[in-house]
Amino acid sequence: MNSKFMLGVTAAVCSLALSAWEVKLSQNAAITEKTAAQELKTYLEKSTKSLTVGKKGFFSGAKEAVFHIGDTEFARKNGIDQSKMANEAWLVKSFDNNVVIAGGGERGILYGVWNFLEKNIGVRWWNAFEEYVPAAADRHFDALNESGKPHFLMREIYVGFPPPKTSITNHLRNRLNRVHSSFRIPKEYGGGDDYGQPGFVHTFRSYMWPPTYFKKHPEYFALHNGKRTNAQPCLTNPEVFKIFLASLKRFVKKDEELAKKHGVKPPYRYNISKNDNWVLCQCANCNAFLKNERPSGMYIDFLNRLQREIRKIRPDICLETLAYYFTEEPPVNVKPAPGIIIRLCDTRSNNAFGLNHPDASFYMNLIKKWSKTGATLSVWDYGITYFGAYGLPLASEYGLAETMKVYADNNFKHFFWEHENTYYDFHSLKTWMEAKLLENPNLDGNKLILEFMNGYYGKAAPYLIKYRKGLNEAALKQRVSHAVYDCGPTAFTFIRPADMKRFLELCDKAETAVAGDEVMSRRVRFARMSLDRLAGYIRPIAYSGIGVDLDKIRAKYDSTLEEYMQFAGFKNWPENSYYGKRTVPPIRNGLNNYKTYLKYAKYTPAKTDKKIIDEFFPTDCRRLKDGTLDIVEDPKSSMNVALRIKMGKNPFPMPVAFYGYKKIGDHPGAAITPIGKDYRFYYVGTGKITDHGYLYFTKGWNMQIPMGPFGDKRVSIYASMRFDKINGENYMYMDRVIVTEPENGAWVKPVQFGRGIHNDSEMLEINPKKKYRLDAEIRNVEGKPASYIGVRMLTEPGWQTITTPSVRALSPVLSTITAVDGNKITFAKAVPRAAKGNFLAFDALPGFVDMPNFKTASIKAVEGNVITVNKLPKDIKVGSKVRVHGAGGYLYARKVGTNGEWSKYSVTLNGISANYAGNAFWRGTRYANMILIINGKGAVEVRNARLVEIK
């Protein structure tokens, strides 16, 4: 092709000397108009032989196109005034063979060109590295009349620390308007929709730097558990407001200077959001504010006042904060001022599916509540899962369109996708889809998937599509949880061995289909990395019997990983550089724990007379990368390898229990005291686990094995462990967990919770040293009456999730019953702290999440190893474990009236304490108002429930 291109009054490109298309710019064309013209020229030269526009008739033919880019005289004469177009809006409109491409704001003209190239020429920008440009051909259009505007105002996909070869240009061509970090998008591309300094999230520390203020003015910071901490500021302190306002003014001034230097508009959005922790100030002023308001109201009130002041200087500035952790529930009374942006963070839904899936019901409720507040809404959503689940195979692409449509329909305007790990699990497909849906959330997700797969993988596409569809179907069938923070390798047990074999075979066929095509073969190798990593390294024992060569799969994975590092530029990126330290070693060395496991592990069947339903191994642990856990060679294990954890002081009895995210089903738990120094299967418990969750070990919960649900059948759980001391420190070794058919009669009946009793205004901040009275009206709606009622719930303000309690005067398992004679119970040893007036809890375990589904009896007398109770509950047997509670402690027996009749209930509590982890409240917990109904066969209804402090 012989071509010429001139920026000026006209620009002409000649093709084959017989036909030509032209590009025209105004003499004073803006820099983005020049960029748009250059983009059009570059891609048309590659993809066209001729380009004609106009209807072909008997007496006349279509003519070569003349493109008028931007604010041209021709556009204005034909009624197109670019200055009146909305920001980022674009149009492509033909007048005979003249084609006007125009756009509003700085970037609209670019979007017009890129949409034309994509929709009409067939150009695709698949990822930061690769594009598709059709072969040069003669192209004709009868007429062109297209327009549009991106739906979401801010569109960003965060890829972490991008590979060295990454170019932001393809991100922009897919109409993203922010690329992580301010002023990254140059003026040639219209600049970015950036955040002002100091950053886009968790900025409190930057507004009031703790090293500068905390020592001299601790009162500027949160009062938490009776002490000042620099974890968060105190938002009701007037001096804090002054400091934040001064910092904000300083940031605005610096940004205006930087924007002028770069030739772009200064940012208008400033993020002022909580540090990434659960600390909520408990000073008198904050508590007074929160008495009739949620924490989100206090944060929004603070931003309202700041924005009011800063808009006296710059009326366009908008302030943003997070709906995250204890601020995710909307305020009760405070209203966001116009311009305030609320960014809701989705840490709650199951990201294996779209937001209309039942697993997203809690988060959907938050979305609908915030959509009614009048705030400008933003979202932080996750294309990834954390911990050991990074980059494992999850066909979340099938829920993307549904999710984006939900946000669009609920008036969300700003969007941030967090999507690291560019080398795993169809990252290009997912981020390409995310970009398309950010521009237009009404697109058909299945059509987008097919378009990408066929265009990017060619002949391999049919096999890879079958693999991904099968993966999605398996996840839907198993309903395994893929919550962002609560996901680990065992969340991928939904890929059953037969499925894994089929998926690996489909990937093999995909490779065969494109053999000889260097580019397509590389793409398929990258596409299967996640599957190969799961099968070959993370759960090799689970897939050892499926008839595939796992050694070959591991070798392929290692080779492909090195190939990716070369392709992405990591090979030439110094590992001791800032980005190198944070990217290259994790990519190359992140499998060390798994390689240790493979080096030593030897699978041996578990010795049990029970039918094994599922098995879990050290590599299934949720937090292998936290540095608190090690996989070590252990000759004492039948597996030759184990997960080892340092337990700290006074670790026994050690809780092992199932923690369920939704608190449904029957959750077993145990308190483990070592028996000898060798491995043995310690019984955890039996229950009907219909919940998603994980089995946790130790008082610090530092070892977690995701598992469940196991359907509608009861199961028993056993953990193979041994305990040892090294240099005086306690260590626990675990080499396997098995889930079996149930033990007979072990464990408890399902828990049932009262309906409609949660009321934030009635929540109390709990002082463990004070007394409280629980009042409620209760009735049974169906089934038999409930036999036990008690306080169980400790929750943050605004949270409706049931968390776990402990109660003052709670004792560990003290003894085991050796004989029962009437009301007299004989124990293996004397029961310390047992006294008249206290009560015994039978088959109770001291793990934090053990349900109080046990029977109790008041103590009448104590003589050595023999305790006499007022009335011994039925079915108390030799071998039952017992603990003691002080009077008015944990559980209170009270029979509820017959079905349909309301019964008043009132009881005095000697004290309630939160679920401590060290001296910190878990997730800020220090509030209570829930009731637990035990042994209720049917539904139980509760009304007028409240917790009252007794003065």
Helices and strands as residue ranges (DSSP letters): E 11-15, E 19-24, H 31-47, E 48-53, E 63-64, E 66-69, H 73-77, G 82-84, E 90-95, E 98-103, H 108-116, I 117-121, E 124-125, E 131-132, E 137-141, E 145-148, E 154-158, H 169-173, G 187-189, H 204-207, H 210-213, G 218-220, E 221-224, E 227-233, H 238-262, E 269-271, H 284-290, H 295-310, E 318-323, G 325-327, E 341-345, G 358-360, H 361-371, E 376-382, G 387-389, G 396-399, H 400-409, E 412-418, H 427-439, H 445-457, G 458-460, H 461-478, G 489-492, H 497-513, H 518-527, H 529-533, I 534-538, H 550-568, G 570-572, H 578-589, H 592-600, E 612-616, G 618-620, G 624-626, E 629-633, E 641-646, E 654-660, E 669-672, E 680-687, E 693-697, E 703-707, E 715-726, E 729-740, E 752-753, G 760-762, E 764-765, E 771-780, E 788-791, E 815-821, E 824-827, E 839-842, E 855-863, E 866-869, E 881-885, E 892-893, E 903-909, E 916-917, E 920-921, G 922-924, E 927-928, E 931-934, E 940-950
